Amino acid sequence: RSTVEIAIYNALGQKIKTLLSQTQEAGNHRIVWDATNNSGEVVSSGIYFYRVSAGSVSEMKRMVLLR
């Protein structure tokens, strides 16, 4: 078990959405971002980053959202 956080950031580095922030069992998991921010507003097309943190490990990757 480990505390896992998955967050989405805009091109300015501002956190716009927290998809997950809880303790998870080890294994494969799946989560889908509905292209909204924390206020429920649909975000525009563009470059976004997602960060996955689990325990002391953290990794950030780039993604492109096209509408």
mmCIF file as Biopython writes it, N, C-alpha, C and O atoms, coordinates in Angstrom:
data_model
#
loop_
_atom_site.group_PDB
_atom_site.id
_atom_site.type_symbol
_atom_site.label_atom_id
_atom_site.label_alt_id
_atom_site.label_comp_id
_atom_site.label_asym_id
_atom_site.label_entity_id
_atom_site.label_seq_id
_atom_site.pdbx_PDB_ins_code
_atom_site.Cartn_x
_atom_site.Cartn_y
_atom_site.Cartn_z
_atom_site.occupancy
_atom_site.B_iso_or_equiv
_atom_site.auth_seq_id
_atom_site.auth_asym_id
_atom_site.pdbx_PDB_model_num
ATOM 1   N N  . ARG A ? 1  ? 0.846   -1.186 0.000   1.0 0.0 1  A 1 
ATOM 2   C CA . ARG A ? 1  ? 0.000   0.000  0.000   1.0 0.0 1  A 1 
ATOM 3   C C  . ARG A ? 1  ? 0.879   1.232  0.000   1.0 0.0 1  A 1 
ATOM 4   O O  . ARG A ? 1  ? 1.920   1.280  0.656   1.0 0.0 1  A 1 
ATOM 5   N N  . SER A ? 2  ? 0.436   2.229  -0.752  1.0 0.0 2  A 1 
ATOM 6   C CA . SER A ? 2  ? 1.200   3.465  -0.852  1.0 0.0 2  A 1 
ATOM 7   C C  . SER A ? 2  ? 0.240   4.611  -1.140  1.0 0.0 2  A 1 
ATOM 8   O O  . SER A ? 2  ? -0.799  4.417  -1.771  1.0 0.0 2  A 1 
ATOM 9   N N  . THR A ? 3  ? 0.590   5.794  -0.681  1.0 0.0 3  A 1 
ATOM 10  C CA . THR A ? 3  ? -0.203  6.977  -0.994  1.0 0.0 3  A 1 
ATOM 11  C C  . THR A ? 3  ? 0.103   7.396  -2.424  1.0 0.0 3  A 1 
ATOM 12  O O  . THR A ? 3  ? 1.261   7.598  -2.788  1.0 0.0 3  A 1 
ATOM 13  N N  . VAL A ? 4  ? -0.941  7.523  -3.227  1.0 0.0 4  A 1 
ATOM 14  C CA . VAL A ? 4  ? -0.794  7.839  -4.650  1.0 0.0 4  A 1 
ATOM 15  C C  . VAL A ? 4  ? -1.528  9.139  -4.945  1.0 0.0 4  A 1 
ATOM 16  O O  . VAL A ? 4  ? -2.653  9.352  -4.491  1.0 0.0 4  A 1 
ATOM 17  N N  . GLU A ? 5  ? -0.868  10.012 -5.720  1.0 0.0 5  A 1 
ATOM 18  C CA . GLU A ? 5  ? -1.527  11.225 -6.205  1.0 0.0 5  A 1 
ATOM 19  C C  . GLU A ? 5  ? -1.291  11.328 -7.695  1.0 0.0 5  A 1 
ATOM 20  O O  . GLU A ? 5  ? -0.172  11.146 -8.175  1.0 0.0 5  A 1 
ATOM 21  N N  . ILE A ? 6  ? -2.355  11.622 -8.423  1.0 0.0 6  A 1 
ATOM 22  C CA . ILE A ? 6  ? -2.265  11.891 -9.856  1.0 0.0 6  A 1 
ATOM 23  C C  . ILE A ? 6  ? -2.884  13.261 -10.075 1.0 0.0 6  A 1 
ATOM 24  O O  . ILE A ? 6  ? -4.043  13.493 -9.731  1.0 0.0 6  A 1 
ATOM 25  N N  . ALA A ? 7  ? -2.097  14.171 -10.651 1.0 0.0 7  A 1 
ATOM 26  C CA . ALA A ? 7  ? -2.553  15.544 -10.843 1.0 0.0 7  A 1 
ATOM 27  C C  . ALA A ? 7  ? -2.252  16.004 -12.261 1.0 0.0 7  A 1 
ATOM 28  O O  . ALA A ? 7  ? -1.300  15.542 -12.891 1.0 0.0 7  A 1 
ATOM 29  N N  . ILE A ? 8  ? -3.083  16.926 -12.757 1.0 0.0 8  A 1 
ATOM 30  C CA . ILE A ? 8  ? -2.929  17.507 -14.088 1.0 0.0 8  A 1 
ATOM 31  C C  . ILE A ? 8  ? -2.520  18.966 -13.925 1.0 0.0 8  A 1 
ATOM 32  O O  . ILE A ? 8  ? -3.063  19.683 -13.085 1.0 0.0 8  A 1 
ATOM 33  N N  . TYR A ? 9  ? -1.553  19.399 -14.740 1.0 0.0 9  A 1 
ATOM 34  C CA . TYR A ? 9  ? -1.041  20.773 -14.718 1.0 0.0 9  A 1 
ATOM 35  C C  . TYR A ? 9  ? -1.181  21.382 -16.104 1.0 0.0 9  A 1 
ATOM 36  O O  . TYR A ? 9  ? -1.073  20.683 -17.112 1.0 0.0 9  A 1 
ATOM 37  N N  . ASN A ? 10 ? -1.424  22.696 -16.151 1.0 0.0 10 A 1 
ATOM 38  C CA . ASN A ? 10 ? -1.469  23.368 -17.447 1.0 0.0 10 A 1 
ATOM 39  C C  . ASN A ? 10 ? -0.050  23.733 -17.889 1.0 0.0 10 A 1 
ATOM 40  O O  . ASN A ? 10 ? 0.919   23.437 -17.190 1.0 0.0 10 A 1 
ATOM 41  N N  . ALA A ? 11 ? 0.065   24.372 -19.043 1.0 0.0 11 A 1 
ATOM 42  C CA . ALA A ? 11 ? 1.373   24.713 -19.604 1.0 0.0 11 A 1 
ATOM 43  C C  . ALA A ? 11 ? 2.132   25.717 -18.739 1.0 0.0 11 A 1 
ATOM 44  O O  . ALA A ? 11 ? 3.349   25.844 -18.872 1.0 0.0 11 A 1 
ATOM 45  N N  . LEU A ? 12 ? 1.433   26.430 -17.857 1.0 0.0 12 A 1 
ATOM 46  C CA . LEU A ? 12 ? 2.078   27.387 -16.949 1.0 0.0 12 A 1 
ATOM 47  C C  . LEU A ? 12 ? 2.541   26.724 -15.658 1.0 0.0 12 A 1 
ATOM 48  O O  . LEU A ? 12 ? 3.130   27.378 -14.797 1.0 0.0 12 A 1 
ATOM 49  N N  . GLY A ? 13 ? 2.274   25.433 -15.524 1.0 0.0 13 A 1 
ATOM 50  C CA . GLY A ? 13 ? 2.682   24.711 -14.323 1.0 0.0 13 A 1 
ATOM 51  C C  . GLY A ? 13 ? 1.701   24.805 -13.176 1.0 0.0 13 A 1 
ATOM 52  O O  . GLY A ? 13 ? 2.023   24.417 -12.053 1.0 0.0 13 A 1 
ATOM 53  N N  . GLN A ? 14 ? 0.505   25.316 -13.439 1.0 0.0 14 A 1 
ATOM 54  C CA . GLN A ? 14 ? -0.520  25.436 -12.396 1.0 0.0 14 A 1 
ATOM 55  C C  . GLN A ? 14 ? -1.318  24.132 -12.320 1.0 0.0 14 A 1 
ATOM 56  O O  . GLN A ? 14 ? -1.759  23.600 -13.339 1.0 0.0 14 A 1 
ATOM 57  N N  . LYS A ? 15 ? -1.494  23.634 -11.112 1.0 0.0 15 A 1 
ATOM 58  C CA . LYS A ? 15 ? -2.296  22.416 -10.940 1.0 0.0 15 A 1 
ATOM 59  C C  . LYS A ? 15 ? -3.748  22.757 -11.221 1.0 0.0 15 A 1 
ATOM 60  O O  . LYS A ? 15 ? -4.319  23.639 -10.580 1.0 0.0 15 A 1 
ATOM 61  N N  . ILE A ? 16 ? -4.346  22.062 -12.178 1.0 0.0 16 A 1 
ATOM 62  C CA . ILE A ? 16 ? -5.736  22.348 -12.532 1.0 0.0 16 A 1 
ATOM 63  C C  . ILE A ? 16 ? -6.695  21.237 -12.107 1.0 0.0 16 A 1 
ATOM 64  O O  . ILE A ? 16 ? -7.902  21.459 -12.016 1.0 0.0 16 A 1 
ATOM 65  N N  . LYS A ? 17 ? -6.158  20.036 -11.846 1.0 0.0 17 A 1 
ATOM 66  C CA . LYS A ? 17 ? -7.041  18.928 -11.483 1.0 0.0 17 A 1 
ATOM 67  C C  . LYS A ? 17 ? -6.271  17.895 -10.678 1.0 0.0 17 A 1 
ATOM 68  O O  . LYS A ? 17 ? -5.151  17.525 -11.030 1.0 0.0 17 A 1 
ATOM 69  N N  . THR A ? 18 ? -6.876  17.440 -9.606  1.0 0.0 18 A 1 
ATOM 70  C CA . THR A ? 18 ? -6.360  16.289 -8.866  1.0 0.0 18 A 1 
ATOM 71  C C  . THR A ? 18 ? -7.277  15.121 -9.189  1.0 0.0 18 A 1 
ATOM 72  O O  . THR A ? 18 ? -8.452  15.118 -8.821  1.0 0.0 18 A 1 
ATOM 73  N N  . LEU A ? 19 ? -6.730  14.132 -9.881  1.0 0.0 19 A 1 
ATOM 74  C CA . LEU A ? 19 ? -7.529  12.968 -10.273 1.0 0.0 19 A 1 
ATOM 75  C C  . LEU A ? 19 ? -7.632  11.946 -9.160  1.0 0.0 19 A 1 
ATOM 76  O O  . LEU A ? 19 ? -8.652  11.273 -9.013  1.0 0.0 19 A 1 
ATOM 77  N N  . LEU A ? 20 ? -6.564  11.834 -8.372  1.0 0.0 20 A 1 
ATOM 78  C CA . LEU A ? 20 ? -6.527  10.814 -7.332  1.0 0.0 20 A 1 
ATOM 79  C C  . LEU A ? 20 ? -5.595  11.271 -6.232  1.0 0.0 20 A 1 
ATOM 80  O O  . LEU A ? 20 ? -4.520  11.806 -6.505  1.0 0.0 20 A 1 
ATOM 81  N N  . SER A ? 21 ? -5.993  11.066 -5.012  1.0 0.0 21 A 1 
ATOM 82  C CA . SER A ? 21 ? -5.141  11.342 -3.858  1.0 0.0 21 A 1 
ATOM 83  C C  . SER A ? 21 ? -5.603  10.437 -2.721  1.0 0.0 21 A 1 
ATOM 84  O O  . SER A ? 21 ? -6.416  10.831 -1.886  1.0 0.0 21 A 1 
ATOM 85  N N  . GLN A ? 22 ? -5.069  9.218  -2.706  1.0 0.0 22 A 1 
ATOM 86  C CA . GLN A ? 22 ? -5.485  8.240  -1.699  1.0 0.0 22 A 1 
ATOM 87  C C  . GLN A ? 22 ? -4.497  7.085  -1.649  1.0 0.0 22 A 1 
ATOM 88  O O  . GLN A ? 22 ? -3.601  6.976  -2.486  1.0 0.0 22 A 1 
ATOM 89  N N  . THR A ? 23 ? -4.675  6.235  -0.663  1.0 0.0 23 A 1 
ATOM 90  C CA . THR A ? 23 ? -3.838  5.047  -0.532  1.0 0.0 23 A 1 
ATOM 91  C C  . THR A ? 23 ? -4.349  3.979  -1.491  1.0 0.0 23 A 1 
ATOM 92  O O  . THR A ? 23 ? -5.550  3.724  -1.579  1.0 0.0 23 A 1 
ATOM 93  N N  . GLN A ? 24 ? -3.414  3.361  -2.206  1.0 0.0 24 A 1 
ATOM 94  C CA . GLN A ? 24 ? -3.756  2.337  -3.194  1.0 0.0 24 A 1 
ATOM 95  C C  . GLN A ? 24 ? -2.965  1.067  -2.929  1.0 0.0 24 A 1 
ATOM 96  O O  . GLN A ? 24 ? -1.839  1.116  -2.432  1.0 0.0 24 A 1 
ATOM 97  N N  . GLU A ? 25 ? -3.552  -0.051 -3.258  1.0 0.0 25 A 1 
ATOM 98  C CA . GLU A ? 25 ? -2.846  -1.328 -3.238  1.0 0.0 25 A 1 
ATOM 99  C C  . GLU A ? 25 ? -1.904  -1.377 -4.433  1.0 0.0 25 A 1 
ATOM 100 O O  . GLU A ? 25 ? -2.151  -0.721 -5.445  1.0 0.0 25 A 1 
ATOM 101 N N  . ALA A ? 26 ? -0.833  -2.144 -4.324  1.0 0.0 26 A 1 
ATOM 102 C CA . ALA A ? 26 ? 0.072   -2.340 -5.455  1.0 0.0 26 A 1 
ATOM 103 C C  . ALA A ? 26 ? -0.673  -3.055 -6.576  1.0 0.0 26 A 1 
ATOM 104 O O  . ALA A ? 26 ? -1.595  -3.830 -6.321  1.0 0.0 26 A 1 
ATOM 105 N N  . GLY A ? 27 ? -0.272  -2.795 -7.815  1.0 0.0 27 A 1 
ATOM 106 C CA . GLY A ? 27 ? -0.886  -3.457 -8.960  1.0 0.0 27 A 1 
ATOM 107 C C  . GLY A ? 27 ? -1.210  -2.479 -10.060 1.0 0.0 27 A 1 
ATOM 108 O O  . GLY A ? 27 ? -0.873  -1.298 -9.971  1.0 0.0 27 A 1 
ATOM 109 N N  . ASN A ? 28 ? -1.855  -2.959 -11.086 1.0 0.0 28 A 1 
ATOM 110 C CA . ASN A ? 28 ? -2.250  -2.126 -12.220 1.0 0.0 28 A 1 
ATOM 111 C C  . ASN A ? 28 ? -3.582  -1.461 -11.923 1.0 0.0 28 A 1 
ATOM 112 O O  . ASN A ? 28 ? -4.516  -2.093 -11.430 1.0 0.0 28 A 1 
ATOM 113 N N  . HIS A ? 29 ? -3.651  -0.176 -12.231 1.0 0.0 29 A 1 
ATOM 114 C CA . HIS A ? 29 ? -4.873  0.600  -12.035 1.0 0.0 29 A 1 
ATOM 115 C C  . HIS A ? 29 ? -5.085  1.467  -13.264 1.0 0.0 29 A 1 
ATOM 116 O O  . HIS A ? 29 ? -4.155  1.699  -14.036 1.0 0.0 29 A 1 
ATOM 117 N N  . ARG A ? 30 ? -6.296  1.941  -13.444 1.0 0.0 30 A 1 
ATOM 118 C CA . ARG A ? 30 ? -6.618  2.788  -14.584 1.0 0.0 30 A 1 
ATOM 119 C C  . ARG A ? 30 ? -7.452  3.958  -14.099 1.0 0.0 30 A 1 
ATOM 120 O O  . ARG A ? 30 ? -8.324  3.811  -13.242 1.0 0.0 30 A 1 
ATOM 121 N N  . ILE A ? 31 ? -7.163  5.140  -14.672 1.0 0.0 31 A 1 
ATOM 122 C CA . ILE A ? 31 ? -7.954  6.325  -14.359 1.0 0.0 31 A 1 
ATOM 123 C C  . ILE A ? 31 ? -8.097  7.133  -15.639 1.0 0.0 31 A 1 
ATOM 124 O O  . ILE A ? 31 ? -7.172  7.189  -16.449 1.0 0.0 31 A 1 
ATOM 125 N N  . VAL A ? 32 ? -9.251  7.757  -15.823 1.0 0.0 32 A 1 
ATOM 126 C CA . VAL A ? 32 ? -9.525  8.535  -17.030 1.0 0.0 32 A 1 
ATOM 127 C C  . VAL A ? 32 ? -9.795  9.976  -16.623 1.0 0.0 32 A 1 
ATOM 128 O O  . VAL A ? 32 ? -10.578 10.239 -15.710 1.0 0.0 32 A 1 
ATOM 129 N N  . TRP A ? 33 ? -9.141  10.902 -17.309 1.0 0.0 33 A 1 
ATOM 130 C CA . TRP A ? 33 ? -9.382  12.332 -17.100 1.0 0.0 33 A 1 
ATOM 131 C C  . TRP A ? 33 ? -10.464 12.768 -18.073 1.0 0.0 33 A 1 
ATOM 132 O O  . TRP A ? 33 ? -10.360 12.514 -19.273 1.0 0.0 33 A 1 
ATOM 133 N N  . ASP A ? 34 ? -11.494 13.419 -17.569 1.0 0.0 34 A 1 
ATOM 134 C CA . ASP A ? 34 ? -12.606 13.870 -18.404 1.0 0.0 34 A 1 
ATOM 135 C C  . ASP A ? 34 ? -12.385 15.262 -18.998 1.0 0.0 34 A 1 
ATOM 136 O O  . ASP A ? 34 ? -13.330 15.881 -19.487 1.0 0.0 34 A 1 
ATOM 137 N N  . ALA A ? 35 ? -11.147 15.756 -18.960 1.0 0.0 35 A 1 
ATOM 138 C CA . ALA A ? 35 ? -10.756 17.053 -19.539 1.0 0.0 35 A 1 
ATOM 139 C C  . ALA A ? 35 ? -11.453 18.230 -18.857 1.0 0.0 35 A 1 
ATOM 140 O O  . ALA A ? 35 ? -11.764 19.235 -19.496 1.0 0.0 35 A 1 
ATOM 141 N N  . THR A ? 36 ? -11.695 18.092 -17.546 1.0 0.0 36 A 1 
ATOM 142 C CA . THR A ? 36 ? -12.228 19.208 -16.770 1.0 0.0 36 A 1 
ATOM 143 C C  . THR A ? 36 ? -11.220 19.592 -15.698 1.0 0.0 36 A 1 
ATOM 144 O O  . THR A ? 36 ? -10.325 18.819 -15.354 1.0 0.0 36 A 1 
ATOM 145 N N  . ASN A ? 37 ? -11.386 20.817 -15.171 1.0 0.0 37 A 1 
ATOM 146 C CA . ASN A ? 37 ? -10.534 21.250 -14.063 1.0 0.0 37 A 1 
ATOM 147 C C  . ASN A ? 37 ? -11.234 20.932 -12.741 1.0 0.0 37 A 1 
ATOM 148 O O  . ASN A ? 37 ? -12.299 20.315 -12.726 1.0 0.0 37 A 1 
ATOM 149 N N  . ASN A ? 38 ? -10.628 21.354 -11.640 1.0 0.0 38 A 1 
ATOM 150 C CA . ASN A ? 38 ? -11.207 21.060 -10.319 1.0 0.0 38 A 1 
ATOM 151 C C  . ASN A ? 38 ? -12.561 21.722 -10.101 1.0 0.0 38 A 1 
ATOM 152 O O  . ASN A ? 38 ? -13.315 21.312 -9.218  1.0 0.0 38 A 1 
ATOM 153 N N  . SER A ? 39 ? -12.884 22.761 -10.912 1.0 0.0 39 A 1 
ATOM 154 C CA . SER A ? 39 ? -14.185 23.431 -10.805 1.0 0.0 39 A 1 
ATOM 155 C C  . SER A ? 39 ? -15.241 22.787 -11.688 1.0 0.0 39 A 1 
ATOM 156 O O  . SER A ? 39 ? -16.397 23.211 -11.682 1.0 0.0 39 A 1 
ATOM 157 N N  . GLY A ? 40 ? -14.853 21.763 -12.451 1.0 0.0 40 A 1 
ATOM 158 C CA . GLY A ? 40 ? -15.795 21.089 -13.335 1.0 0.0 40 A 1 
ATOM 159 C C  . GLY A ? 40 ? -15.909 21.712 -14.710 1.0 0.0 40 A 1 
ATOM 160 O O  . GLY A ? 40 ? -16.714 21.265 -15.528 1.0 0.0 40 A 1 
ATOM 161 N N  . GLU A ? 41 ? -15.111 22.743 -14.980 1.0 0.0 41 A 1 
ATOM 162 C CA . GLU A ? 41 ? -15.141 23.410 -16.283 1.0 0.0 41 A 1 
ATOM 163 C C  . GLU A ? 41 ? -14.291 22.630 -17.282 1.0 0.0 41 A 1 
ATOM 164 O O  . GLU A ? 41 ? -13.211 22.147 -16.943 1.0 0.0 41 A 1 
ATOM 165 N N  . VAL A ? 42 ? -14.778 22.510 -18.505 1.0 0.0 42 A 1 
ATOM 166 C CA . VAL A ? 42 ? -14.036 21.824 -19.562 1.0 0.0 42 A 1 
ATOM 167 C C  . VAL A ? 42 ? -12.848 22.694 -19.959 1.0 0.0 42 A 1 
ATOM 168 O O  . VAL A ? 42 ? -12.998 23.896 -20.178 1.0 0.0 42 A 1 
ATOM 169 N N  . VAL A ? 43 ? -11.676 22.088 -20.050 1.0 0.0 43 A 1 
ATOM 170 C CA . VAL A ? 43 ? -10.471 22.832 -20.414 1.0 0.0 43 A 1 
ATOM 171 C C  . VAL A ? 43 ? -10.299 22.823 -21.927 1.0 0.0 43 A 1 
ATOM 172 O O  . VAL A ? 43 ? -10.867 21.979 -22.620 1.0 0.0 43 A 1 
ATOM 173 N N  . SER A ? 44 ? -9.516  23.767 -22.433 1.0 0.0 44 A 1 
ATOM 174 C CA . SER A ? 44 ? -9.316  23.894 -23.872 1.0 0.0 44 A 1 
ATOM 175 C C  . SER A ? 44 ? -8.217  22.963 -24.360 1.0 0.0 44 A 1 
ATOM 176 O O  . SER A ? 44 ? -7.455  22.404 -23.571 1.0 0.0 44 A 1 
ATOM 177 N N  . SER A ? 45 ? -8.153  22.809 -25.672 1.0 0.0 45 A 1 
ATOM 178 C CA . SER A ? 45 ? -7.080  22.031 -26.285 1.0 0.0 45 A 1 
ATOM 179 C C  . SER A ? 45 ? -5.745  22.653 -25.933 1.0 0.0 45 A 1 
ATOM 180 O O  . SER A ? 45 ? -5.649  23.867 -25.751 1.0 0.0 45 A 1 
ATOM 181 N N  . GLY A ? 46 ? -4.722  21.836 -25.837 1.0 0.0 46 A 1 
ATOM 182 C CA . GLY A ? 46 ? -3.395  22.358 -25.539 1.0 0.0 46 A 1 
ATOM 183 C C  . GLY A ? 46 ? -2.501  21.314 -24.914 1.0 0.0 46 A 1 
ATOM 184 O O  . GLY A ? 46 ? -2.829  20.128 -24.862 1.0 0.0 46 A 1 
ATOM 185 N N  . ILE A ? 47 ? -1.361  21.788 -24.441 1.0 0.0 47 A 1 
ATOM 186 C CA . ILE A ? 47 ? -0.383  20.917 -23.797 1.0 0.0 47 A 1 
ATOM 187 C C  . ILE A ? 47 ? -0.629  20.927 -22.295 1.0 0.0 47 A 1 
ATOM 188 O O  . ILE A ? 47 ? -0.781  21.984 -21.684 1.0 0.0 47 A 1 
ATOM 189 N N  . TYR A ? 48 ? -0.667  19.747 -21.717 1.0 0.0 48 A 1 
ATOM 190 C CA . TYR A ? 48 ? -0.847  19.572 -20.283 1.0 0.0 48 A 1 
ATOM 191 C C  . TYR A ? 48 ? 0.202   18.587 -19.783 1.0 0.0 48 A 1 
ATOM 192 O O  . TYR A ? 48 ? 0.813   17.858 -20.565 1.0 0.0 48 A 1 
ATOM 193 N N  . PHE A ? 49 ? 0.396   18.579 -18.494 1.0 0.0 49 A 1 
ATOM 194 C CA . PHE A ? 49 ? 1.340   17.657 -17.870 1.0 0.0 49 A 1 
ATOM 195 C C  . PHE A ? 49 ? 0.601   16.881 -16.801 1.0 0.0 49 A 1 
ATOM 196 O O  . PHE A ? 49 ? -0.304  17.412 -16.157 1.0 0.0 49 A 1 
ATOM 197 N N  . TYR A ? 50 ? 0.976   15.645 -16.608 1.0 0.0 50 A 1 
ATOM 198 C CA . TYR A ? 50 ? 0.416   14.867 -15.509 1.0 0.0 50 A 1 
ATOM 199 C C  . TYR A ? 50 ? 1.551   14.346 -14.646 1.0 0.0 50 A 1 
ATOM 200 O O  . TYR A ? 50 ? 2.590   13.913 -15.145 1.0 0.0 50 A 1 
ATOM 201 N N  . ARG A ? 51 ? 1.329   14.399 -13.344 1.0 0.0 51 A 1 
ATOM 202 C CA . ARG A ? 51 ? 2.311   13.909 -12.381 1.0 0.0 51 A 1 
ATOM 203 C C  . ARG A ? 51 ? 1.695   12.761 -11.601 1.0 0.0 51 A 1 
ATOM 204 O O  . ARG A ? 51 ? 0.599   12.874 -11.052 1.0 0.0 51 A 1 
ATOM 205 N N  . VAL A ? 52 ? 2.422   11.658 -11.566 1.0 0.0 52 A 1 
ATOM 206 C CA . VAL A ? 52 ? 2.025   10.494 -10.774 1.0 0.0 52 A 1 
ATOM 207 C C  . VAL A ? 52 ? 3.037   10.360 -9.650  1.0 0.0 52 A 1 
ATOM 208 O O  . VAL A ? 52 ? 4.232   10.201 -9.901  1.0 0.0 52 A 1 
ATOM 209 N N  . SER A ? 53 ? 2.568   10.422 -8.419  1.0 0.0 53 A 1 
ATOM 210 C CA . SER A ? 53 ? 3.428   10.286 -7.245  1.0 0.0 53 A 1 
ATOM 211 C C  . SER A ? 53 ? 2.931   9.108  -6.421  1.0 0.0 53 A 1 
ATOM 212 O O  . SER A ? 53 ? 1.739   8.982  -6.143  1.0 0.0 53 A 1 
ATOM 213 N N  . ALA A ? 54 ? 3.865   8.252  -6.037  1.0 0.0 54 A 1 
ATOM 214 C CA . ALA A ? 54 ? 3.540   7.097  -5.195  1.0 0.0 54 A 1 
ATOM 215 C C  . ALA A ? 54 ? 4.667   6.934  -4.199  1.0 0.0 54 A 1 
ATOM 216 O O  . ALA A ? 54 ? 5.793   6.604  -4.570  1.0 0.0 54 A 1 
ATOM 217 N N  . GLY A ? 55 ? 4.362   7.166  -2.931  1.0 0.0 55 A 1 
ATOM 218 C CA . GLY A ? 55 ? 5.405   7.103  -1.907  1.0 0.0 55 A 1 
ATOM 219 C C  . GLY A ? 55 ? 6.460   8.157  -2.185  1.0 0.0 55 A 1 
ATOM 220 O O  . GLY A ? 55 ? 6.136   9.340  -2.289  1.0 0.0 55 A 1 
ATOM 221 N N  . SER A ? 56 ? 7.720   7.750  -2.308  1.0 0.0 56 A 1 
ATOM 222 C CA . SER A ? 56 ? 8.809   8.701  -2.544  1.0 0.0 56 A 1 
ATOM 223 C C  . SER A ? 56 ? 9.145   8.843  -4.029  1.0 0.0 56 A 1 
ATOM 224 O O  . SER A ? 56 ? 10.100  9.536  -4.380  1.0 0.0 56 A 1 
ATOM 225 N N  . VAL A ? 57 ? 8.372   8.196  -4.904  1.0 0.0 57 A 1 
ATOM 226 C CA . VAL A ? 57 ? 8.633   8.236  -6.349  1.0 0.0 57 A 1 
ATOM 227 C C  . VAL A ? 57 ? 7.627   9.160  -7.019  1.0 0.0 57 A 1 
ATOM 228 O O  . VAL A ? 57 ? 6.433   9.110  -6.724  1.0 0.0 57 A 1 
ATOM 229 N N  . SER A ? 58 ? 8.122   10.016 -7.932  1.0 0.0 58 A 1 
ATOM 230 C CA . SER A ? 58 ? 7.254   10.936 -8.649  1.0 0.0 58 A 1 
ATOM 231 C C  . SER A ? 58 ? 7.747   11.061 -10.084 1.0 0.0 58 A 1 
ATOM 232 O O  . SER A ? 58 ? 8.949   11.148 -10.332 1.0 0.0 58 A 1 
ATOM 233 N N  . GLU A ? 59 ? 6.813   11.070 -11.023 1.0 0.0 59 A 1 
ATOM 234 C CA . GLU A ? 59 ? 7.181   11.216 -12.428 1.0 0.0 59 A 1 
ATOM 235 C C  . GLU A ? 59 ? 6.172   12.117 -13.123 1.0 0.0 59 A 1 
ATOM 236 O O  . GLU A ? 59 ? 4.966   12.002 -12.904 1.0 0.0 59 A 1 
ATOM 237 N N  . MET A ? 60 ? 6.686   13.028 -13.975 1.0 0.0 60 A 1 
ATOM 238 C CA . MET A ? 60 ? 5.827   13.937 -14.717 1.0 0.0 60 A 1 
ATOM 239 C C  . MET A ? 60 ? 6.031   13.701 -16.209 1.0 0.0 60 A 1 
ATOM 240 O O  . MET A ? 60 ? 7.157   13.538 -16.677 1.0 0.0 60 A 1 
ATOM 241 N N  . LYS A ? 61 ? 4.924   13.684 -16.946 1.0 0.0 61 A 1 
ATOM 242 C CA . LYS A ? 61 ? 4.952   13.482 -18.397 1.0 0.0 61 A 1 
ATOM 243 C C  . LYS A ? 61 ? 4.060   14.522 -19.070 1.0 0.0 61 A 1 
ATOM 244 O O  . LYS A ? 61 ? 3.151   15.082 -18.457 1.0 0.0 61 A 1 
ATOM 245 N N  . ARG A ? 62 ? 4.349   14.762 -20.353 1.0 0.0 62 A 1 
ATOM 246 C CA . ARG A ? 62 ? 3.586   15.724 -21.147 1.0 0.0 62 A 1 
ATOM 247 C C  . ARG A ? 62 ? 2.517   14.994 -21.945 1.0 0.0 62 A 1 
ATOM 248 O O  . ARG A ? 62 ? 2.700   13.846 -22.350 1.0 0.0 62 A 1 
ATOM 249 N N  . MET A ? 63 ? 1.388   15.683 -22.166 1.0 0.0 63 A 1 
ATOM 250 C CA . MET A ? 63 ? 0.344   15.139 -23.037 1.0 0.0 63 A 1 
ATOM 251 C C  . MET A ? 63 ? -0.301  16.282 -23.804 1.0 0.0 63 A 1 
ATOM 252 O O  . MET A ? 63 ? -0.236  17.439 -23.389 1.0 0.0 63 A 1 
ATOM 253 N N  . VAL A ? 64 ? -0.917  15.951 -24.912 1.0 0.0 64 A 1 
ATOM 254 C CA . VAL A ? 64 ? -1.606  16.933 -25.742 1.0 0.0 64 A 1 
ATOM 255 C C  . VAL A ? 64 ? -3.087  16.594 -25.738 1.0 0.0 64 A 1 
ATOM 256 O O  . VAL A ? 64 ? -3.478  15.458 -26.007 1.0 0.0 64 A 1 
ATOM 257 N N  . LEU A ? 65 ? -3.909  17.597 -25.429 1.0 0.0 65 A 1 
ATOM 258 C CA . LEU A ? 65 ? -5.360  17.424 -25.458 1.0 0.0 65 A 1 
ATOM 259 C C  . LEU A ? 65 ? -5.882  18.091 -26.725 1.0 0.0 65 A 1 
ATOM 260 O O  . LEU A ? 65 ? -5.690  19.289 -26.932 1.0 0.0 65 A 1 
ATOM 261 N N  . LEU A ? 66 ? -6.541  17.306 -27.565 1.0 0.0 66 A 1 
ATOM 262 C CA . LEU A ? 66 ? -7.152  17.827 -28.792 1.0 0.0 66 A 1 
ATOM 263 C C  . LEU A ? 66 ? -8.650  17.640 -28.704 1.0 0.0 66 A 1 
ATOM 264 O O  . LEU A ? 66 ? -9.129  16.555 -28.375 1.0 0.0 66 A 1 
ATOM 265 N N  . ARG A ? 67 ? -9.380  18.678 -28.993 1.0 0.0 67 A 1 
ATOM 266 C CA . ARG A ? 67 ? -10.843 18.613 -28.971 1.0 0.0 67 A 1 
ATOM 267 C C  . ARG A ? 67 ? -11.364 18.560 -30.378 1.0 0.0 67 A 1 
ATOM 268 O O  . ARG A ? 67 ? -12.576 18.501 -30.585 1.0 0.0 67 A 1 
#
